[in-house]
Amino acid sequence: MKKIKLANEKWVTEDYQKLLWILELDPHFESMINNIRKDLKEGGNPTDKQINGLLDQFDLPQSLFREMKSYILNKAFPPLFLEPGIEKMSLGLTPDVLLQKTSPKGKRREVRVVITKKIAKTKFIEWVEKNWKSIAFDMEALELPKVKIPRWEYFELVKKIVELRDKHKLTFREITAKLDKDDEDYIKTLYHRYKKWIKSS
């Protein structure tokens, strides 16, 4: 499968994903773009009619006009296409996985949200809400496992036990005394139950 040249391959918006998928998977679309390129005169630009025709035929929004023009001329998208400061990467989401032709392979299946510049908390929350459908879609396509939250009444106690044991290297007897508990075996049980849960998650 050919590799689309991009200014930045980190997917952010649903529109960006859709455009990339069409370019990767639809030879008819690529053929139409090549025909437009052949018709261009030296140093010429595609007409608005040609660009809008592509957008309309493949149900792409007008907001992608600039990006489509850049791709026709340079075979690359401008870097400003991505939202500044926040980026989403879906590792392992190949076109075949996306179209459910194959199941995801390998252990590196992740949806990452990366902050590349200082942003306000409100802006980050707005971005998550705006792009949540895209994030949820990628998680489903990658067949990511569901988070298993243990229903322990004393979960806060367990976190303290693990921190004292793993970080501060205390013995179970020392942990029991430090937490003002009486049953050392109970402390051990909670610790090993947590470790087993982490290993199975």
C-alpha positions as CSV (number, residue, x, y, z in Angstrom):
1,M,0.0,0.0,0.0
2,K,1.4,3.4,-0.9
3,K,2.4,5.8,1.8
4,I,0.7,9.2,1.8
5,K,3.2,12.0,2.4
6,L,2.0,14.2,5.2
7,A,3.4,17.2,7.0
8,N,2.5,15.5,10.2
9,E,1.0,12.1,10.6
10,K,-0.6,12.6,14.0
11,W,-4.3,12.5,13.5
12,V,-6.5,15.0,15.3
13,T,-9.9,15.7,13.6
14,E,-12.4,13.4,12.1
15,D,-12.3,15.3,8.9
16,Y,-8.5,14.8,8.7
17,Q,-8.9,11.1,9.3
18,K,-11.6,10.8,6.6
19,L,-9.4,12.6,4.0
20,L,-6.4,10.4,4.8
21,W,-8.5,7.2,4.6
22,I,-9.9,8.2,1.2
23,L,-6.4,9.0,-0.1
24,E,-5.1,5.6,1.2
25,L,-8.0,3.4,0.2
26,D,-9.8,4.9,-2.9
27,P,-7.7,4.6,-6.1
28,H,-10.5,6.5,-8.0
29,F,-9.9,9.5,-5.8
30,E,-6.2,9.4,-6.4
31,S,-6.8,9.0,-10.1
32,M,-9.0,12.1,-10.2
33,I,-6.3,14.1,-8.4
34,N,-3.7,12.9,-10.9
35,N,-6.0,14.0,-13.8
36,I,-6.2,17.5,-12.3
37,R,-2.4,17.6,-11.9
38,K,-2.0,16.7,-15.6
39,D,-4.3,19.5,-16.7
40,L,-2.4,22.1,-14.7
41,K,-0.1,24.4,-16.7
42,E,3.4,25.0,-15.4
43,G,3.1,26.9,-12.2
44,G,-0.7,26.9,-12.4
45,N,-3.2,26.2,-9.7
46,P,-6.3,24.0,-9.6
47,T,-9.5,25.9,-10.1
48,D,-12.1,26.3,-7.3
49,K,-14.5,24.3,-9.3
50,Q,-12.1,21.3,-9.5
51,I,-11.3,21.4,-5.8
52,N,-15.0,21.8,-4.8
53,G,-15.9,19.0,-7.1
54,L,-13.6,16.6,-5.2
55,L,-14.9,17.8,-1.9
56,D,-18.5,17.4,-2.9
57,Q,-18.1,14.0,-4.6
58,F,-16.5,12.5,-1.5
59,D,-18.6,14.3,1.1
60,L,-15.7,16.3,2.5
61,P,-16.3,19.7,4.2
62,Q,-15.4,23.0,2.7
63,S,-13.0,23.6,5.6
64,L,-10.6,21.2,3.8
65,F,-10.4,23.4,0.7
66,R,-6.9,24.7,1.6
67,E,-5.6,21.2,2.5
68,M,-7.0,19.7,-0.7
69,K,-5.3,22.4,-2.8
70,S,-2.0,21.8,-1.0
71,Y,-2.2,18.1,-1.6
72,I,-2.9,18.5,-5.4
73,L,0.0,20.9,-5.8
74,N,2.6,19.4,-3.3
75,K,1.4,15.9,-2.5
76,A,1.5,17.0,1.1
77,F,-0.8,18.7,3.7
78,P,0.3,22.0,5.3
79,P,1.4,21.6,8.9
80,L,-1.1,24.2,10.1
81,F,-3.9,21.7,9.3
82,L,-3.5,20.2,12.8
83,E,-4.9,22.0,15.8
84,P,-2.1,23.8,17.7
85,G,-1.0,22.4,21.0
86,I,-2.9,19.1,21.1
87,E,-2.4,16.0,18.9
88,K,-4.0,12.6,18.8
89,M,-2.1,9.5,17.7
90,S,-3.7,6.1,17.1
91,L,-0.9,3.5,17.0
92,G,-1.8,0.3,15.2
93,L,-4.8,1.7,13.4
94,T,-4.1,0.5,9.8
95,P,-6.6,0.9,7.0
96,D,-7.3,-2.9,7.1
97,V,-8.0,-2.7,10.8
98,L,-10.1,0.4,10.3
99,L,-12.3,-1.3,7.7
100,Q,-12.5,-4.4,9.9
101,K,-10.8,-6.6,7.3
102,T,-8.3,-7.8,9.9
103,S,-7.9,-7.6,13.7
104,P,-5.3,-5.4,15.3
105,K,-1.9,-7.1,15.5
106,G,0.9,-6.5,18.0
107,K,0.9,-5.3,21.6
108,R,1.4,-1.6,20.6
109,R,-2.2,-0.6,20.2
110,E,-2.8,2.8,21.8
111,V,-4.7,6.0,21.4
112,R,-2.5,8.8,22.6
113,V,-3.3,12.4,23.3
114,V,-0.2,14.6,23.3
115,I,0.1,18.1,24.5
116,T,2.8,20.0,22.6
117,K,2.3,23.5,23.8
118,K,1.0,25.2,27.0
119,I,-2.8,25.2,26.9
120,A,-5.5,26.1,29.4
121,K,-7.4,23.3,31.1
122,T,-10.7,24.7,29.6
123,K,-9.2,24.4,26.1
124,F,-8.1,20.9,26.7
125,I,-11.5,19.9,28.0
126,E,-13.1,21.6,24.9
127,W,-10.8,19.6,22.6
128,V,-11.6,16.3,24.3
129,E,-15.3,16.9,24.0
130,K,-15.0,18.0,20.4
131,N,-12.9,15.0,19.4
132,W,-14.4,12.4,21.7
133,K,-16.3,10.6,18.9
134,S,-13.0,10.2,17.0
135,I,-11.2,9.0,20.0
136,A,-13.9,6.5,20.9
137,F,-14.0,5.3,17.3
138,D,-10.3,4.6,17.3
139,M,-10.5,2.8,20.7
140,E,-13.2,0.5,19.3
141,A,-11.4,-0.2,16.0
142,L,-8.2,-1.1,17.9
143,E,-10.2,-3.4,20.2
144,L,-8.6,-1.9,23.3
145,P,-9.5,-3.8,26.5
146,K,-11.9,-2.3,29.0
147,V,-10.4,-1.0,32.2
148,K,-11.1,-3.3,35.1
149,I,-11.6,-1.3,38.3
150,P,-11.5,-3.5,41.5
151,R,-14.6,-3.0,43.7
152,W,-12.6,-2.8,46.9
153,E,-14.0,-0.9,49.8
154,Y,-10.5,0.1,51.0
155,F,-8.9,1.0,47.7
156,E,-7.2,4.1,49.2
157,L,-5.7,1.8,51.8
158,V,-4.4,-0.5,49.0
159,K,-2.7,2.4,47.2
160,K,-0.9,3.4,50.5
161,I,0.2,-0.2,51.0
162,V,1.7,-0.5,47.5
163,E,3.5,2.9,47.8
164,L,5.1,1.9,51.1
165,R,6.0,-1.5,49.8
166,D,7.3,-0.7,46.3
167,K,8.5,2.8,46.7
168,H,9.8,3.0,50.2
169,K,10.7,-0.7,50.5
170,L,9.0,-1.3,53.9
171,T,8.3,-4.8,55.2
172,F,4.7,-5.9,55.6
173,R,5.2,-5.7,59.4
174,E,6.5,-2.1,59.1
175,I,3.6,-1.2,56.8
176,T,1.1,-2.7,59.3
177,A,2.5,-0.6,62.1
178,K,2.8,2.6,60.1
179,L,-0.8,2.4,59.0
180,D,-1.9,1.6,62.6
181,K,-3.4,-1.8,61.6
182,D,-3.4,-5.1,63.5
183,D,-3.5,-7.8,60.8
184,E,-0.3,-8.2,58.8
185,D,-1.8,-11.0,56.8
186,Y,-4.6,-8.8,55.7
187,I,-2.1,-6.2,54.5
188,K,-0.3,-8.9,52.5
189,T,-3.5,-10.1,51.0
190,L,-4.5,-6.6,49.8
191,Y,-1.1,-6.0,48.3
192,H,-1.0,-9.3,46.4
193,R,-4.6,-8.9,45.3
194,Y,-3.7,-5.5,43.8
195,K,-0.6,-6.9,42.1
196,K,-2.6,-9.7,40.6
197,W,-5.2,-7.3,39.3
198,I,-2.5,-5.1,37.7
199,K,-0.9,-8.1,36.0
200,S,-4.3,-9.2,34.5
201,S,-5.3,-5.8,33.3
